[in-house]
Amino acid sequence: MIFRFHSIRCRECGEVLQGRRDKLFCDDGCRSKHHRKTNMALPALKRIDRVLLRNRNILKDMKTAQLPTKESGEQFRWLRRKGFDFNFHTHVDALADGRLAIMCYEEGYILDEGGIQPWSAQPEKILALLPA
């Protein structure tokens, strides 16, 4: 009687594997190469994520910073000087009173006619305005 063994090949280079039955790669080099190739994010996505994270950190710092007065419009310039990019955010929520909450992940700011205000300046009042 002749037995046939199912040959398993390396996922990266295609060589026949020797050893354990659940082995996926012939060596660490092939495993690393395969991991880098399949898990590497597109360069554009990396750049976008870097900008979003920077915006989030700036918004987090804005909560504790002494912001200029609302009427002067200096708040926008303050954010810009810190490196905030107004073109990048994760989502926008419309509040019941017509203002907009612009968010970068869980941090954000409220845009109103005179300027901006940190998202968490009045968390109970603001969260009550969000749609259910």
Backbone torsions as a table, in degrees:
resi	resn	phi	psi	omega
1	MET	NA	134.6	-178.0
2	ILE	-106.5	129.0	177.6
3	PHE	-100.0	137.7	174.9
4	ARG	-108.6	130.7	177.1
5	PHE	-101.2	133.0	177.5
6	HIS	-72.7	121.4	-179.8
7	SER	-88.5	132.3	179.6
8	ILE	-102.6	136.2	-177.0
9	ARG	-110.2	152.7	177.4
10	CYS	-62.9	135.0	-179.4
11	ARG	-67.8	-21.7	-177.0
12	GLU	-96.3	-54.4	-173.8
13	CYS	-102.5	-16.4	176.5
14	GLY	87.9	2.7	178.8
15	GLU	-70.0	153.0	177.8
16	VAL	-69.8	133.2	-177.0
17	LEU	-88.6	143.4	176.4
18	GLN	-114.9	142.7	176.4
19	GLY	113.5	-138.8	-174.8
20	ARG	-59.6	152.4	-179.4
21	ARG	-73.7	-26.6	-177.8
22	ASP	-94.4	12.3	-179.4
23	LYS	-69.9	138.7	-177.9
24	LEU	-110.1	-27.7	-176.3
25	PHE	-130.8	153.3	-177.7
26	CYS	-76.6	-30.5	178.3
27	ASP	-156.7	177.8	-178.5
28	ASP	-65.5	-31.4	179.1
29	GLY	-62.6	-46.4	177.8
30	CYS	-65.8	-38.4	178.7
31	ARG	-63.1	-45.2	179.4
32	SER	-65.4	-44.1	-179.6
33	LYS	-61.4	-43.7	179.3
34	HIS	-64.4	-42.1	179.7
35	HIS	-62.8	-46.7	179.6
36	ARG	-62.2	-40.3	-177.3
37	LYS	-69.1	-41.2	-175.3
38	THR	-86.8	-25.1	-175.7
39	ASN	-105.9	3.9	-179.6
40	MET	-78.2	124.1	177.2
41	ALA	-75.0	154.2	176.9
42	LEU	-62.0	144.0	-179.4
43	PRO	-56.2	-36.7	179.6
44	ALA	-63.7	-39.9	178.7
45	LEU	-65.7	-36.9	178.0
46	LYS	-64.3	-42.9	179.6
47	ARG	-64.0	-43.0	-179.9
48	ILE	-63.5	-44.5	179.7
49	ASP	-63.5	-37.4	178.8
50	ARG	-64.1	-41.4	178.8
51	VAL	-66.6	-43.4	179.4
52	LEU	-62.2	-41.4	179.4
53	LEU	-67.3	-38.3	176.6
54	ARG	-64.0	-44.3	177.6
55	ASN	-59.3	-43.0	179.6
56	ARG	-60.5	-44.6	-178.9
57	ASN	-66.3	-37.4	177.5
58	ILE	-65.2	-42.4	178.6
59	LEU	-64.6	-34.8	177.4
60	LYS	-65.4	-41.2	177.7
61	ASP	-67.7	-30.2	-177.7
62	MET	-63.1	-28.4	-179.0
63	LYS	-62.4	-36.4	-175.8
64	THR	-99.6	-11.0	-177.3
65	ALA	-78.5	155.8	173.2
66	GLN	-85.7	102.4	-178.1
67	LEU	-82.1	149.9	174.3
68	PRO	-64.1	168.9	-178.8
69	THR	-63.1	153.2	-177.6
70	LYS	-62.0	-44.7	-170.7
71	GLU	-65.0	-26.3	-173.1
72	SER	-78.1	-16.8	-176.2
73	GLY	76.4	5.4	-179.2
74	GLU	-68.9	-20.5	-179.5
75	GLN	-61.7	-41.2	177.9
76	PHE	-63.6	-41.9	179.2
77	ARG	-66.8	-35.4	177.6
78	TRP	-60.8	-47.8	178.1
79	LEU	-60.3	-44.0	-178.2
80	ARG	-63.5	-41.8	178.4
81	ARG	-62.2	-33.2	178.8
82	LYS	-74.5	-12.1	179.2
83	GLY	104.9	11.3	-179.8
84	PHE	-68.1	135.1	177.9
85	ASP	-109.6	109.6	-175.6
86	PHE	-69.5	-11.2	179.7
87	ASN	-81.1	-12.2	-175.1
88	PHE	-119.4	122.4	174.3
89	HIS	-155.9	162.4	-177.9
90	THR	-88.2	-36.7	178.1
91	HIS	-163.8	163.5	178.9
92	VAL	-125.4	129.8	176.8
93	ASP	-112.5	131.8	174.5
94	ALA	-88.2	126.3	178.2
95	LEU	-85.2	161.5	-176.5
96	ALA	-62.8	-27.4	-179.0
97	ASP	-87.9	7.1	175.5
98	GLY	96.3	-9.6	178.1
99	ARG	-79.3	164.3	179.3
100	LEU	-113.4	138.7	172.4
101	ALA	-106.4	112.3	179.6
102	ILE	-97.0	124.0	-170.7
103	MET	-116.9	144.8	166.7
104	CYS	-122.0	99.4	-171.3
105	TYR	59.0	-121.3	-176.9
106	GLU	-94.1	-7.6	178.2
107	GLU	-95.8	152.2	179.5
108	GLY	-169.4	-177.5	176.4
109	TYR	-141.2	156.6	179.6
110	ILE	-103.5	128.0	-180.0
111	LEU	-97.3	121.3	175.0
112	ASP	-132.2	-176.3	-170.8
113	GLU	-62.9	-30.1	-175.8
114	GLY	-96.5	-17.1	-176.7
115	GLY	165.5	-143.1	-179.2
116	ILE	-128.4	161.1	176.3
117	GLN	-142.5	139.3	179.7
118	PRO	-57.5	146.0	-177.8
119	TRP	-57.1	-40.4	-173.1
120	SER	-97.7	18.9	179.5
121	ALA	-62.8	-37.8	176.8
122	GLN	-137.7	73.1	-169.8
123	PRO	-59.7	-39.6	-177.5
124	GLU	-66.7	-44.4	-178.8
125	LYS	-66.4	-41.5	-177.5
126	ILE	-70.7	-44.1	-178.9
127	LEU	-65.5	-29.2	177.3
128	ALA	-67.3	-24.9	-178.9
129	LEU	-81.1	-18.4	-178.3
130	LEU	-68.6	145.4	177.0
131	PRO	-65.8	146.3	-177.2
132	ALA	-77.2	NA	NA
